[in-house]
Amino acid sequence: MGTPGFITGLQTALTQLANWMLILVPAIIVITFVIGGIALAKAEDGTETKAVKDRMARAIIGAAIAGTATWVGQWVVQLFNINTGG
């Protein structure tokens, strides 16, 4: 029967996106730490420090979710590909 064309295209797109995320996610996390560290050094009180830490945590969690989503999507497409006999 073979694999439907859209599955192959989706799998290729997810593979390329996952490869880009492998490069981008660590870079975003490092940049977040650097910018956050500078902001923490300039912080003058506890509420400002807490706000900077909260923003850093959200940025890191967002980057991790974005990176993980591509790998999960790729895994799901592979499962679908296996189930269709491809």
N, C-alpha and C positions, 0 to 999 in steps of 0.2 A: 504494500500500500504506500509506504513512504511517508515522509514528514511533510505536512502542509507548508507552503511557502512562507506564510506569515509567521509560523513558529520559528523557522530558520532565520528569518529576518529579525524577529524579536530577540532570539537567542544571540545573534551577532551584535545587535545594538546593546543588549544588556552586558555582554562580555566587554565591549569597548568602554561602556560607561563604568563598569566595575574596575577596569584597568586605570581609567582616569581617576576614579575615586581613591584607588590605592596610592596615587601620587598626591592628590589634593587634600585628602583628610588629614594626614600627618602635618602637611604644610599649614593648613588652617589652624590646627591645634597649637603648633609652635608659634604662629603669629598671634594667636589669642593669648598665649602665655606672655609673650613679649610686650604686647600692648597693655595687657592687664597688669603686668608687673610695673610698667611705667606709670599707669594710672594709680596703682596702689602706693607707689612711692610718693605721688603727689597728693594723695588723700590726706585730709586734715583731721577728720573725726571718724568715729566708729560707724555712723550711718553711711557715710560715703564709702568706706572700706567694704561694708556689707553689700552695698549696691554694685560696686565693681566686681566683687566675688560672685554675686548672683548673675551678672551679665556674662562673666567668664564661664560659669557653669552652664548657662543656657547655650552659649556658642559652642562649647565642647560637646554637649549632649546633642545639639542639632547636627554638628558635623558627623558625629558617630552614627546617628540615625540615618543620615543621608548615605553614608558609606555602607552601612549594613543593609539598607533597603535594596541597593543594587545587587548585593550578593544573594540576598533572600529571593529576589526576583529571578535571578539567574538559576537558582536552585529549583524554584517552582517550574520554570520553563523546561529544565532538564527532566523533571518528574513527568511533566506533560508529554515531553518528547519520548520518554521511555514507554509511557502508557499507550502512545499511538503507534508503537512499533518502529520508531525511527532510530 
